[in-house]
Amino acid sequence: MNDDRKKAAIDTWYKLLREPDAGMDCEEHYDKLLKAADDMEGAGLIDNAEWRELVREARGAFSPEIEGVGRGLLGR
């Protein structure tokens, strides 16, 4: 595994976590983070434990927002 590629990919993931693309809503941002983590694991840059950690971090950053997705305003 190329450590430089891994570091660059993880740095990019954390940058996306902190700075979402313009016009991206919360759900799109969360989905993009999960896809990026999936892509890193699929490319062999991270292992399953590292993937789970990224998913936990994304979930933690968005848990109040994603818990209400699909439940409407009354579900909050």
C-alpha positions as CSV (number, residue, x, y, z in Angstrom):
1,M,0.0,0.0,0.0
2,N,1.3,3.4,-0.9
3,D,1.3,5.5,2.4
4,D,1.4,8.8,0.5
5,R,-1.8,7.9,-1.4
6,K,-3.5,6.8,1.8
7,K,-2.5,10.0,3.6
8,A,-3.7,12.1,0.7
9,A,-7.0,10.3,0.5
10,I,-7.7,10.5,4.2
11,D,-6.7,14.2,4.2
12,T,-9.1,14.8,1.4
13,W,-11.9,13.0,3.3
14,Y,-11.4,15.1,6.4
15,K,-11.3,18.3,4.3
16,L,-14.7,17.3,2.8
17,L,-16.0,16.6,6.3
18,R,-15.0,20.1,7.4
19,E,-15.8,21.9,4.1
20,P,-18.7,20.5,2.1
21,D,-19.1,21.4,-1.6
22,A,-21.1,24.6,-2.2
23,G,-24.9,24.0,-2.4
24,M,-24.6,20.5,-0.9
25,D,-27.3,19.7,1.7
26,C,-26.6,17.6,4.8
27,E,-27.8,14.3,3.3
28,E,-25.7,14.8,0.2
29,H,-22.7,15.7,2.2
30,Y,-23.1,12.6,4.4
31,D,-23.6,10.3,1.4
32,K,-20.5,11.8,-0.3
33,L,-18.4,11.1,2.8
34,L,-19.6,7.5,2.9
35,K,-18.9,7.0,-0.8
36,A,-15.4,8.4,-0.4
37,A,-14.8,6.0,2.5
38,D,-16.1,3.1,0.4
39,D,-13.9,4.1,-2.5
40,M,-10.8,4.2,-0.3
41,E,-11.6,0.8,1.1
42,G,-12.3,-0.6,-2.4
43,A,-9.0,0.7,-3.6
44,G,-7.2,-0.9,-0.7
45,L,-6.0,2.4,0.8
46,I,-7.7,1.7,4.1
47,D,-8.8,-1.5,5.9
48,N,-12.2,-2.3,7.3
49,A,-11.4,-1.0,10.8
50,E,-10.3,2.4,9.3
51,W,-13.4,2.4,7.1
52,R,-15.6,1.9,10.2
53,E,-13.9,4.7,12.0
54,L,-14.6,7.1,9.1
55,V,-18.2,6.0,9.0
56,R,-18.5,6.6,12.8
57,E,-17.0,10.1,12.4
58,A,-19.4,11.0,9.6
59,R,-22.3,9.6,11.6
60,G,-21.2,11.6,14.7
61,A,-20.9,14.8,12.7
62,F,-24.3,14.4,11.2
63,S,-26.3,12.3,13.7
64,P,-28.8,15.1,14.7
65,E,-29.4,15.9,11.0
66,I,-29.7,12.4,9.6
67,E,-31.9,11.0,12.4
68,G,-34.7,13.2,11.1
69,V,-34.3,12.4,7.4
70,G,-37.5,10.9,6.1
71,R,-39.5,11.6,9.2
72,G,-40.6,15.1,8.3
73,L,-40.7,18.0,10.8
74,L,-42.9,16.2,13.2
75,G,-40.4,13.4,13.7
76,R,-37.8,15.7,15.3
